[in-house]
Amino acid sequence: MERVSLDDLDPAEAMDGVHLAMMAGGESMNIQHVAVEPGAVIDEHSHPHEQTGFLYEGELTFLVDGEEIVVGPGDSYAIPGDCPHAAENRGEETVRGIDIFSPPRENPSWQD
């Protein structure tokens, strides 16, 4: 069993105001913590991994297939692999949550 505490990690600023920390992982999936500051934008991107997530603070507006989808505390979401998506924190509170990737996201470009 692997145990990874968020307190032991040094999050990377993947883009302005977007802080990511890779956490535990296995053969089929891994998890990362995400913190998105007010006003921060995650540009449209895609990846081969399925991405599911859960927010526990703040509100994030996803842009998927021309549709805006607002996700808030207590909400989960799922994004299919290779689906272009973007997100913005339009609120005044930092968004905090987790993302789970399958297959595992190995050495994302923001970790280089």
C-alpha positions in Angstrom: 0.0 0.0 0.0 1.2 3.5 -0.8 0.3 6.5 1.5 1.0 10.0 0.3 0.1 13.0 2.4 -0.6 16.3 0.8 1.4 17.9 3.7 4.5 16.2 2.3 4.2 17.4 -1.2 5.4 20.6 -2.9 2.8 21.4 -5.6 4.0 22.6 -9.0 2.5 25.8 -10.5 1.4 24.2 -13.8 0.2 27.5 -15.1 -0.5 30.9 -13.5 -2.6 30.3 -10.4 -3.0 26.5 -11.0 -1.2 24.3 -8.5 -1.0 20.5 -8.9 0.5 17.8 -6.8 0.8 14.2 -7.9 -0.3 11.9 -5.1 -0.7 8.1 -4.8 -0.9 5.9 -7.8 -1.3 2.3 -8.9 -1.2 0.2 -12.0 -4.6 1.4 -13.3 -5.0 5.0 -11.9 -3.4 7.8 -10.0 -4.6 10.9 -8.1 -3.5 14.5 -8.0 -4.5 17.4 -5.8 -5.5 20.6 -7.6 -5.8 24.1 -6.3 -7.0 26.9 -8.7 -6.8 30.5 -7.5 -9.5 33.0 -8.3 -9.3 34.3 -11.8 -7.0 31.4 -13.0 -7.7 29.8 -16.3 -6.8 26.2 -17.4 -6.5 26.5 -21.2 -8.2 24.0 -23.5 -6.3 20.7 -23.6 -6.9 17.0 -23.9 -5.1 13.8 -22.8 -5.6 10.1 -23.4 -6.5 9.5 -19.8 -10.1 9.4 -18.4 -10.3 12.1 -15.8 -12.7 12.0 -12.8 -12.6 14.5 -10.0 -14.2 15.8 -6.8 -14.2 19.4 -5.5 -14.4 20.2 -1.8 -13.9 24.0 -2.0 -14.8 26.7 -4.5 -16.5 26.6 -7.8 -14.9 25.7 -11.2 -16.5 26.4 -14.6 -15.6 23.7 -17.1 -15.9 24.4 -20.9 -16.6 21.2 -22.8 -18.0 20.9 -26.3 -19.1 24.5 -26.3 -21.0 24.0 -23.0 -20.3 25.6 -19.6 -20.6 23.2 -16.7 -20.3 24.6 -13.2 -18.9 22.2 -10.6 -18.9 23.2 -6.9 -18.2 21.7 -3.4 -19.4 18.2 -3.1 -19.7 17.7 -6.9 -17.8 15.1 -8.9 -17.2 15.0 -12.6 -16.0 12.7 -15.4 -14.2 13.7 -18.6 -13.6 11.0 -21.3 -10.1 10.5 -22.6 -9.1 12.7 -25.6 -12.0 15.1 -24.9 -10.9 18.7 -25.2 -11.7 20.7 -22.1 -10.9 23.9 -20.3 -11.7 25.4 -16.9 -11.9 28.8 -15.1 -12.2 29.9 -11.5 -14.6 32.8 -11.8 -15.2 33.0 -8.1 -13.5 34.7 -5.2 -12.4 31.5 -3.4 -9.6 29.1 -4.3 -10.9 25.9 -5.8 -9.6 22.7 -4.1 -10.2 19.2 -5.2 -8.7 15.9 -6.5 -8.4 14.5 -10.0 -8.1 10.8 -10.8 -6.5 9.6 -14.0 -6.8 6.2 -15.7 -4.5 5.0 -17.0 -2.1 6.7 -14.6 -0.8 10.0 -15.8 2.9 9.5 -15.8 5.3 12.5 -15.7 2.9 15.2 -16.9 4.6 18.1 -18.7 4.1 20.4 -15.7 6.4 18.0 -13.7 9.3 18.4 -16.1 
